[in-house]
Amino acid sequence: MKNVNVSNATTQRMHPHKFTLWIAMGSLIMMFAGLTSAFIVKSNQVGWKPVSLPNVFWVSTIVIVLSSATIIAAQRAFKNRNLATYRLLMIVT
């Protein structure tokens, strides 16, 4: 009978959720790259009208940034067991 070497090397598999996250991120990057290249090509054509952003865009951006800051501060307050500050920041968010 022949001697058979069996390797004890284990293969590590990626968790399905992590794999799905990587696929989703790759898809979003590809979509963003495609839209950016389409914008660049289209903006160099004759008859292109410049796009101006509405004021509501800037307002919503400021609201999102402030909300992100308050949620981070609330998380820190929760970790420090400061529940009164945590509740206040969650209400503000």
FENJOSUL-V821896 format. One record per helix or strand of 3 or more residues. SS is the DSSP state (helix for helix, strand for strand). FROM is the first residue (numbers start at 1). TO is the last residue. If there is no record, write none. Layout:
ss;from;to
SS;FROM;TO
SS;FROM;TO
This chain:
ss;from;to
helix;16;43
helix;55;79
helix;83;92
